[in-house]
């Protein structure tokens, strides 16, 4: 049997706690694509999602139009968010497998 995952962009937000609860109740697996600056604002929701078994993906730091920035700045956008995701997975006590 194949699995399907709901993908949610531009996470986390002030509604993420409710969304986590609803998805868990309905047994819907999801991947939250997270913006780094939102992770800084709502780290508790990110940690909660990780601990509940959801996957967090990297959606860059500030969600720029990558075609309008340099490759160096694009790398920094991704790396900065990736570093924060590593830290949040560590705080959640869960190994980050998808990177």
C-alpha positions in Angstrom: 0.0 0.0 0.0 1.3 3.5 -0.9 1.1 6.4 1.5 0.1 10.0 0.7 1.1 13.0 2.7 -0.6 16.3 3.0 1.9 19.2 2.4 1.4 22.5 4.2 3.5 25.5 3.2 4.6 28.5 5.1 4.5 27.0 8.5 4.4 27.4 11.4 1.7 29.9 12.2 -0.5 30.8 15.2 -3.0 28.1 13.9 -0.5 25.2 13.8 -1.4 23.8 17.2 -5.0 23.3 16.1 -3.9 21.9 12.8 -1.6 19.4 14.4 -4.5 18.3 16.7 -6.9 17.9 13.8 -4.5 16.0 11.6 -3.6 13.7 14.4 -7.3 13.0 15.2 -8.0 12.3 11.5 -4.8 10.2 11.2 -3.6 12.3 8.3 0.2 12.3 7.8 1.6 15.7 6.8 4.8 17.5 5.9 5.0 21.1 7.1 7.3 23.2 4.9 8.6 25.8 7.3 9.9 29.3 6.8 12.8 30.0 9.1 11.6 33.3 10.5 8.2 31.6 11.3 10.1 28.8 13.1 11.8 31.5 15.2 8.4 33.0 16.1 6.6 29.6 16.9 9.3 27.1 17.9 6.9 25.4 20.3 4.6 24.4 17.5 7.4 23.0 15.5 8.6 20.9 18.4 5.1 19.7 19.1 4.7 18.7 15.4 8.0 16.8 15.4 7.1 15.0 18.7 3.7 14.0 17.2 5.5 12.4 14.2 5.0 15.0 11.6 7.9 15.9 9.2 9.2 19.5 8.9 10.7 20.5 5.7 12.8 23.6 4.7 10.9 26.3 2.9 13.8 28.9 3.2 14.3 31.6 5.8 12.2 34.4 4.4 10.6 32.8 1.3 12.2 35.1 -1.3 11.8 34.8 -5.1 14.9 32.7 -5.6 15.2 33.8 -9.2 15.8 37.3 -7.9 18.6 36.7 -5.4 22.2 35.5 -5.8 23.1 31.8 -5.4 25.0 32.8 -2.3 22.0 34.4 -0.7 19.8 31.4 -1.8 22.3 29.1 0.0 22.2 31.2 3.1 18.3 31.2 3.1 18.3 27.4 3.0 21.3 26.8 5.4 20.0 29.2 8.1 16.6 27.4 8.1 18.3 24.0 8.0 20.4 24.8 11.0 17.3 25.9 13.0 15.4 22.7 11.9 18.4 20.6 13.2 18.2 22.4 16.5 14.4 22.0 16.8 14.6 18.3 16.1 17.3 18.0 18.7 15.1 19.9 21.3 12.2 17.6 20.4 14.4 14.6 21.1 13.8 13.2 17.6 16.4 12.3 15.0 16.0 14.2 11.8 16.0 11.7 9.0 14.8 13.8 6.0 17.2 16.5 5.1 
